[in-house]
Amino acid sequence: MDMITLSEAQKKSRRGRNIALGLVLFGLVAAFYVVTLVKFGNGMVN
């Protein structure tokens, strides 16, 4: 199996994409967490 070597520009681009994807995933998790807290919080008050 041949290994593909990436140039520095490709490595930098991949790292930027990975960071962006991680931030998006973190944002989604945070949004679901907040929505869940709001839903359960309102249910417990009543």
FENVENSUL-V847104 format. One record per backbone hydrogen bond with DSSP energy under -0.5 kcal/mol. CO is the residue of the C=O (numbers start at 1). NH is the residue of the N-H. If there is no record, write none. Layout:
BEGIN
co->[CO,CO]
nh->[NH,NH]
END
This chain:
BEGIN
co->[3,4,7,8,9,10,11,12,13,14,15,16,17,18,19,20,21,22,23,24,25,26,27,28,29,30,31,32,33,34,35,36,37,38,39,40,41,42]
nh->[5,6,11,12,13,14,15,16,17,18,19,20,21,22,23,24,25,26,27,28,29,30,31,32,33,34,35,36,37,38,39,40,41,42,43,44,45,46]
END
